[in-house]
Amino acid sequence: MSHVWAFYRRSTDKQELSISDQRRECQAFAAAHGWEIVREFIPSKGYASGLTIDRDSTFLEMTRAAEAGGHGIQHLLVYDTSRFGRLAAKRKIFWEEYLSVRGGIKVIYVKNNFNDDSIGGVITQVVAHDGDNAYSRKLSEVTLRGAKSHAALGHSTGGQAPYGYDRLLVDERGTPVRVLKRGEWKSTKLERVVLTPSPTGRQIVNEIFQAYTAGRGLGDIANGLNERGITAPRGRYWSKCQIHHLLRNRAYLGERAYNKRSYKGYRRGERGSLFNPKSDWVLKTDSHEPIIERDLFEKAQSLMPKWKERVGGVLRNHYLLSGLCFCEHCQYRLVGTPRKNGKGYKLYTYVCGGYQRFGRAVCQSFYLRAEPLEQTALQAIRDQFSDPHWKQDLQRMLVRMVEDQFGNGAELQIGDIKRQLAAAEFEIHNIVEAVKGGQFSPALAAALQSLENRKVALENDLKEAQERLGASVTPQGLMRQIMDYAGEFDTLWSNQGTPEEQKRFLKQYIHHITVGRAADHINAAVGLYKIPLAFPQIKTPVELALKPTSTEVYCGGRI
């Protein structure tokens, strides 16, 4: 019995064609052909957009598994062309050919009848792919037009309600039915969803506006809410950013704005901006009952500094260890924050991200000068290269690696590849004999081409494994190369020009840094890779073990 794979997809979490329906049809098709489905690929959420399916992690995992070889799979079953995605016809055919050429796998559409390579089947398939793509884009246009119409009437167009409001379900006459809980949706097309103030949320929103206009800062307000145990809109704790967003939200005046941003083109990579022109916005000034009086709202706006809204992009700074440092207490990352001392000089410091975002309810305040921490990380790298225990551990690891890649492990790989190659050659021989006997068909031709591609890939794998087996690689030789490279660390470091280049270089050596606070000092535990990722001479997979190195870093109190 031949083994096959299957791919299932829904467009949304409320789609009518369930995964179980697709699985049932594909299993029946496989059984009728004497096949067995041994692996199924389903998007992690159970659904994924057809227009961006080639960016889905599960789809990419499937293509990588196919390309890796050694799977013995010749067919991928898909319910119909729309379930394989709604990409443009050329892109969709590209992925079909990619699976065929790179992995020797042919995509079979269970509910379509063009699974042959005849000219009629190819034309029908291209038309079907183009129809899937056109249908999805047309559906998007119709959906957007309907959403704009509902937004103009003050109806909710989806998503969560702003903090302080509930989603109220009303019937076709506008009569309230019930308040919807999280995850609940309207059940008929005649029903609508509008916003209504929640008693507790209304009180908290008013408190925030009153506190801010009375002179309290964003961080102070967030700390007070966290200390009282009041749940934030998203997540466990309130942050300054959440307070700032709440104070700017005109929904509390009873206004709603729709279509200010468009994420569809941004996700497809077709445009660089998320923001639509104002002419495309849909504004409704009396959409629902307001929570805040206009005078209070405008006073809050007048006190608020103008924050530049920024979406995407790379923030380039002087913090070489950004993304690598974690607070030992709350596990949040340390964030680079410039500060000024009493003389007005700017100092580059790291601060606990948990404290910065959520305040004292999460972690205590401490600021750590960037320079001593970065110098400690550099010294930890140098210390590892001079540590005799590191050399002994590295020697043992290299012995295992060389044995696995160039010794018995390579011999086992060669034996497995030879068995797969013999099986492929046997199947090719059977097809050739069938063709000689007059049993030619497009399906046999496609199978023969797939097997030939697989044979070439296996021959390449066999050649590579044999070269590794015959290579004169020894743990001692690798040790000498690594030690020579390790001795050049300072030279390599001095050649890194910009801060971004220095960051990328350090990430080849450092896995993480855990920072803990004591009474009079800050302790930094530096986790280093056993072999630096940037080591250029090693072309084979290496087990990258971690070696924690603890070093005390003088803090000198708050800066």
C-alpha positions in Angstrom: 0.0 0.0 0.0 1.4 3.4 -1.0 1.7 6.2 1.5 0.4 9.7 0.7 0.0 13.1 2.5 -3.1 15.3 2.8 -3.6 19.0 3.2 -6.8 20.5 4.7 -7.8 24.2 5.1 -10.7 26.4 6.0 -10.8 30.1 5.1 -12.2 31.2 8.5 -13.0 29.7 11.9 -16.8 29.7 10.9 -16.5 28.1 7.4 -19.1 25.6 6.4 -16.7 23.1 4.9 -15.1 21.6 8.1 -11.8 19.8 8.3 -13.6 16.6 9.1 -15.6 16.8 5.8 -12.4 17.2 3.9 -10.6 14.4 5.8 -13.5 12.0 5.1 -13.5 12.7 1.3 -9.7 12.4 1.1 -9.6 9.2 3.1 -12.3 7.7 0.8 -10.4 8.7 -2.3 -7.2 7.2 -0.9 -8.9 3.9 0.0 -10.3 3.6 -3.5 -6.8 3.9 -4.9 -5.1 1.6 -2.4 -3.3 4.5 -0.6 -2.9 5.3 3.0 -2.7 8.8 4.4 0.2 8.8 6.8 0.5 12.6 7.5 -1.9 15.4 7.5 -1.1 19.1 7.3 -3.7 21.5 8.8 -3.0 25.3 9.6 -2.3 25.8 13.3 -5.6 27.6 13.8 -7.5 25.2 11.6 -8.0 28.0 9.1 -5.9 30.3 7.0 -6.5 32.9 4.3 -6.3 31.4 0.8 -4.8 34.6 -0.6 -1.8 34.3 1.7 -1.6 30.5 2.2 2.0 30.4 1.0 3.0 32.4 4.1 1.2 30.0 6.5 3.7 28.2 8.8 2.0 24.8 8.2 2.1 25.2 4.5 5.8 26.1 4.6 6.5 23.2 6.9 4.9 20.9 4.3 7.1 22.3 1.5 10.2 21.9 3.6 9.3 18.3 4.5 8.8 17.5 0.9 12.1 19.1 -0.2 14.0 17.4 2.6 13.4 14.0 0.8 13.5 10.6 2.4 9.7 10.6 2.8 8.8 8.1 0.1 5.6 10.1 -0.7 4.4 10.6 -4.3 1.0 12.3 -3.9 -0.5 15.1 -1.8 -4.3 14.9 -1.5 -6.4 18.1 -1.4 -10.2 18.3 -1.3 -10.4 20.8 -4.3 -8.4 23.6 -5.8 -9.8 26.2 -3.4 -8.6 24.3 -0.4 -5.0 24.4 -1.7 -5.4 28.2 -1.6 -6.8 31.0 -3.7 -3.5 32.4 -4.9 -3.1 33.8 -8.4 -3.0 31.0 -11.0 0.8 31.4 -11.7 1.7 31.3 -8.0 -0.5 28.4 -7.3 1.0 26.4 -10.2 4.5 27.4 -9.0 3.8 25.6 -5.7 2.5 22.6 -7.4 5.6 22.4 -9.5 7.8 23.1 -6.5 6.4 20.1 -4.6 6.7 18.0 -7.8 10.3 19.0 -8.7 11.8 19.5 -5.2 10.0 16.7 -3.4 8.7 14.3 -6.1 5.1 14.9 -4.9 2.1 15.5 -7.2 -0.9 17.4 -5.9 -4.1 15.4 -6.4 -7.5 17.3 -6.2 -10.1 14.8 -4.9 -13.2 16.7 -6.2 -11.7 17.8 -9.5 -11.3 15.7 -12.7 -8.2 17.3 -14.2 -5.6 15.3 -12.3 -3.9 14.3 -15.6 -1.2 16.1 -17.6 -3.2 16.3 -20.8 -3.5 19.7 -22.5 -7.2 19.8 -21.6 -6.5 18.9 -18.0 -3.9 21.6 -17.7 -6.1 24.3 -19.2 -9.0 23.3 -17.0 -6.7 23.4 -14.0 -5.4 26.9 -14.8 -9.0 28.2 -15.3 -10.0 26.7 -11.9 -7.1 28.3 -10.1 -7.9 31.7 -11.7 -11.5 31.3 -10.7 -10.6 30.6 -7.1 -8.5 33.7 -7.0 -11.1 35.9 -8.6 -13.8 34.5 -6.3 -11.8 35.4 -3.2 -11.0 38.9 -4.3 -14.6 39.5 -5.4 -15.8 38.2 -2.0 -13.4 40.6 -0.3 -14.9 43.5 -2.2 -18.4 42.5 -1.4 -17.6 42.0 2.3 -15.9 45.3 2.5 -18.8 47.1 0.9 -21.3 45.5 3.3 -19.1 46.3 6.3 -18.9 50.0 5.2 -22.7 50.1 5.0 -23.1 48.7 8.5 -20.4 51.0 9.9 -22.3 54.0 8.4 -25.4 52.9 10.4 -23.5 52.5 13.6 -23.4 48.7 13.7 -20.3 46.8 14.9 -18.3 45.4 12.0 -16.4 42.8 14.1 -13.6 42.6 16.6 -13.6 43.3 20.3 -15.5 46.1 21.8 -13.4 49.0 23.2 -12.7 48.7 26.9 -15.8 49.9 28.9 -18.3 48.7 26.3 -20.1 45.4 25.7 -21.4 44.0 22.4 -25.2 44.1 22.4 -27.1 41.9 20.1 -30.3 43.5 18.6 -32.9 42.1 16.3 -34.0 43.6 12.9 -36.2 46.2 14.7 -33.4 47.3 17.0 -34.8 45.6 20.1 -32.0 44.4 22.5 -31.7 40.6 22.7 -28.7 40.0 25.0 -25.1 41.0 25.7 -22.7 38.8 23.8 -19.9 37.1 25.7 -16.4 36.8 24.3 -16.4 34.3 21.4 -20.2 34.7 20.7 -21.5 36.1 17.5 -24.9 36.9 15.9 -26.7 33.8 14.5 -28.8 35.3 11.7 -28.3 37.9 9.0 -31.1 40.1 10.3 -29.5 40.5 13.7 -27.1 43.4 14.4 -24.4 44.1 17.0 -24.1 47.5 18.6 -22.0 48.9 21.5 -23.4 49.5 24.9 -21.6 50.8 28.1 -20.8 48.2 30.7 -21.4 49.4 34.3 -17.9 48.5 35.6 -16.0 49.6 32.5 -17.8 52.9 32.4 -16.6 53.7 35.9 -13.0 52.7 35.2 -12.8 54.8 32.0 -14.2 57.8 33.8 -11.6 57.3 36.6 -8.8 57.2 34.0 -9.9 60.4 32.3 -10.5 62.2 35.6 -7.1 61.1 37.0 -5.2 62.2 33.9 -6.8 65.6 33.6 -6.1 66.1 37.4 -2.4 65.7 36.6 -1.5 62.1 37.2 0.9 60.5 34.8 0.2 57.5 32.5 2.6 55.2 34.5 1.0 56.3 37.8 -2.5 55.5 36.6 -1.4 52.1 35.2 0.3 51.3 38.5 -2.8 52.2 40.5 -5.0 50.0 38.3 -2.6 47.0 38.6 -2.3 47.3 42.4 -6.1 47.2 42.6 -6.1 44.0 40.5 -8.3 45.5 37.8 -7.9 43.4 34.6 -6.5 45.2 31.6 -8.2 45.1 28.1 -5.7 42.7 26.7 -3.5 40.7 29.0 -3.0 40.7 32.8 -1.5 44.2 33.4 -2.2 47.7 32.4 0.6 49.6 30.7 1.3 53.2 29.8 0.7 52.5 26.2 -2.8 51.0 27.0 -3.7 54.1 29.0 -2.5 56.4 26.2 -4.5 54.5 23.6 -7.6 54.6 25.8 -7.3 58.4 26.3 -7.1 58.9 22.6 -10.0 56.7 21.6 -12.9 58.7 20.3 -15.2 55.8 20.7 -15.8 57.1 24.3 -17.6 60.1 22.6 -20.0 57.8 20.8 -18.0 58.0 17.6 -16.8 55.1 15.4 -14.3 55.1 12.5 -14.1 52.2 10.1 -11.6 51.4 7.3 -8.8 53.7 8.6 -6.3 50.9 8.0 -6.2 48.1 5.5 -4.1 45.1 6.5 -4.9 42.9 3.5 -2.6 44.5 1.0 0.1 44.9 3.8 0.0 41.1 4.5 0.2 40.3 0.8 3.3 42.6 0.5 1.5 44.7 -2.2 1.8 48.0 -0.3 4.0 49.6 2.3 1.5 51.6 4.2 -1.3 50.4 6.5 -3.2 53.6 6.4 -6.1 54.4 3.9 -6.7 57.9 2.7 -9.3 59.8 4.7 -11.7 59.7 1.7 -12.0 55.9 2.3 -12.9 56.3 6.0 -16.4 55.7 7.3 -17.2 58.0 10.2 -20.3 57.8 12.5 -20.6 60.5 15.2 -23.6 59.1 17.0 -22.8 55.4 16.7 -23.6 54.5 20.3 -24.0 55.9 23.8 -21.0 58.0 24.9 -19.1 57.4 28.2 -17.1 60.6 28.4 -18.3 64.1 28.2 -16.8 66.0 25.2 -15.3 68.8 27.4 -13.4 66.2 29.6 -12.2 64.3 26.5 -10.9 67.5 24.8 -9.2 68.6 28.0 -7.3 65.2 28.1 -6.2 65.7 24.5 -4.9 69.2 25.2 -2.7 67.8 28.1 -1.4 64.9 26.0 2.0 65.3 24.3 2.0 64.6 20.6 3.2 61.0 20.1 4.2 60.1 16.6 2.3 57.0 15.5 4.7 54.5 14.2 3.9 51.1 12.6 6.6 48.6 11.6 10.2 49.5 10.8 13.5 48.9 12.6 14.6 51.0 15.6 18.3 51.4 15.4 20.0 52.3 18.7 23.2 51.8 20.7 21.9 48.8 22.7 24.1 45.8 21.6 22.3 43.2 23.8 18.7 44.1 22.9 16.5 41.0 22.7 19.1 38.9 24.6 18.6 40.1 28.2 15.9 38.9 30.6 14.9 39.9 34.1 15.4 37.0 36.5 12.3 38.0 38.6 9.6 38.6 36.1 11.1 37.0 32.9 10.4 40.1 30.8 13.1 41.3 28.4 15.3 44.2 29.4 14.6 47.3 27.3 17.2 49.9 26.3 16.2 53.3 27.7 18.3 56.5 27.5 18.4 58.6 30.7 20.0 61.8 31.8 22.1 62.2 35.0 22.2 65.2 37.2 24.6 67.0 34.9 22.4 66.6 31.9 24.5 63.9 30.2 22.6 61.2 28.3 23.3 57.7 29.7 22.4 54.5 27.9 20.7 52.1 30.3 18.8 48.8 30.4 15.5 48.7 32.4 13.2 45.8 33.2 10.5 45.6 30.5 8.0 44.3 33.1 8.4 47.4 35.3 8.5 49.8 32.3 5.3 48.4 30.8 3.3 47.5 33.9 4.9 49.1 36.9 5.5 47.9 40.5 2.7 45.3 40.2 5.0 43.2 38.1 8.6 44.0 39.0 10.8 46.5 40.9 12.6 49.4 39.3 16.2 49.2 38.4 18.4 50.7 35.8 21.6 49.1 34.6 24.3 51.0 32.6 24.6 49.5 29.2 28.4 49.7 28.9 29.3 47.5 31.9 26.8 44.9 31.0 28.0 44.8 27.4 31.6 44.6 28.5 30.7 41.7 30.8 29.2 39.9 27.9 32.3 40.4 25.8 34.6 39.2 28.6 32.4 36.1 29.1 33.0 35.2 25.5 36.8 35.6 25.9 36.7 33.7 29.2 35.0 30.7 27.5 37.7 30.5 24.9 40.4 30.4 27.6 38.6 27.9 29.9 40.3 24.5 29.8 37.0 22.8 30.8 35.4 24.3 27.7 38.1 22.7 25.6 37.6 19.3 27.2 33.8 19.5 26.7 34.3 20.6 23.1 36.6 17.7 22.4 34.0 15.1 23.6 31.3 16.8 21.6 33.3 16.9 18.5 34.1 13.2 18.8 30.4 12.4 18.8 29.7 14.8 16.0 32.5 13.4 13.7 31.3 9.8 14.4 27.7 10.8 13.5 28.5 12.8 10.4 31.7 11.1 9.1 31.8 7.7 10.7 29.1 5.1 11.6 26.4 7.6 11.2 27.4 8.3 7.7 27.5 4.6 6.9 24.0 4.1 8.2 22.8 7.1 6.1 24.4 5.6 3.0 22.7 2.2 3.6 19.3 3.9 4.0 19.8 6.0 0.9 20.8 2.9 -1.1 17.7 1.1 -0.1 15.5 4.0 -1.1 17.4 4.3 -4.4 16.9 0.6 -5.2 13.2 0.9 -4.5 12.9 3.9 -6.8 14.8 2.1 -9.6 12.6 -1.0 -9.2 9.5 1.2 -9.6 11.0 2.9 -12.7 11.8 -0.5 -14.2 8.1 -1.6 -13.7 6.7 1.5 -15.4 9.1 1.2 -18.3 8.1 -2.5 -18.8 4.4 -1.4 -18.6 5.0 1.2 -21.3 6.8 -1.4 -23.5 3.7 -3.6 -23.1 1.4 -0.9 -24.5 0.0 0.4 -21.2 1.1 4.0 -21.7 -1.0 6.8 -20.0 -0.5 10.4 -18.8 -0.6 9.1 -15.2 2.2 6.6 -15.9 4.3 9.3 -17.6 3.8 11.6 -14.6 4.7 8.9 -12.2 7.9 8.1 -14.2 8.9 11.7 -14.2 8.4 11.9 -10.5 10.5 8.8 -9.8 13.3 10.1 -12.1 13.4 13.3 -10.1 13.5 11.3 -6.9 16.2 9.1 -8.2 18.4 12.2 -9.0 17.8 13.6 -5.6 18.8 10.3 -3.9 21.9 10.0 -6.0 22.9 13.5 -4.9 22.3 12.6 -1.3 24.3 9.4 -1.7 27.2 11.2 -3.2 27.3 13.8 -0.4 27.1 11.1 2.3 29.9 9.1 0.6 32.1 12.3 0.4 31.6 12.8 4.2 32.5 9.2 4.8 35.7 9.5 2.8 36.6 12.9 4.2 39.6 13.0 6.4 37.9 14.8 9.3 39.1 14.3 12.9 38.0 15.9 16.2 41.6 17.1 16.6 41.6 18.9 13.3 38.3 20.6 14.0 39.6 21.5 17.5 42.5 23.3 15.9 40.3 25.2 13.5 37.9 26.2 16.3 40.7 27.3 18.6 42.3 29.4 15.8 39.0 31.0 15.2 38.4 31.6 18.9 41.7 33.3 19.2 40.7 35.9 16.6 37.6 37.1 18.5 38.9 40.5 19.4 40.1 41.1 15.8 36.7 40.0 14.4 34.9 42.2 17.0 36.9 45.3 16.1 35.9 44.8 12.4 32.2 45.2 13.2 31.3 48.7 12.1 27.8 49.8 12.8 25.8 49.0 16.0 23.6 46.7 13.9 26.6 44.7 12.7 27.8 44.4 16.3 24.4 43.2 17.4 24.3 40.5 14.7 27.9 39.4 15.6 27.2 39.1 19.3 24.1 37.0 18.6 26.3 34.4 17.0 27.9 33.8 20.5 25.3 34.7 23.1 22.1 32.8 23.6 20.7 34.8 26.5 21.6 36.9 29.5 19.6 36.6 32.7 19.9 39.6 35.0 19.0 39.4 38.7 19.1 42.2 41.3 20.7 41.9 44.8 21.0 44.5 47.5 24.3 46.1 46.3 24.9 44.6 42.9 23.3 43.1 39.8 24.2 39.6 38.8 24.3 38.7 35.1 24.3 35.0 34.0 25.5 34.9 30.4 24.5 31.8 28.4 26.9 31.2 25.5 26.8 28.8 22.6 29.3 26.0 23.0 30.5 26.7 19.4 29.8 30.2 18.0 27.2 30.1 15.2 29.4 32.3 13.0 32.1 29.6 12.9 32.7 29.4 9.1 34.7 26.2 8.7 32.1 23.7 10.1 29.6 22.8 7.3 27.9 20.0 9.2 25.1 20.2 11.9 26.6 20.8 15.3 24.8 20.3 18.7 25.0 23.8 20.2 25.1 23.2 23.9 24.8 26.1 26.4 27.4 27.0 28.9 26.1 29.5 31.6 28.7 31.9 32.9 27.8 33.9 36.0 29.4 37.3 36.5 28.6 40.1 38.9 28.0 43.5 37.3 28.4 46.6 39.6 25.3 48.8 39.4 25.9 51.6 41.8 22.2 52.1 42.6 19.7 53.9 40.4 21.1 56.3 37.9 
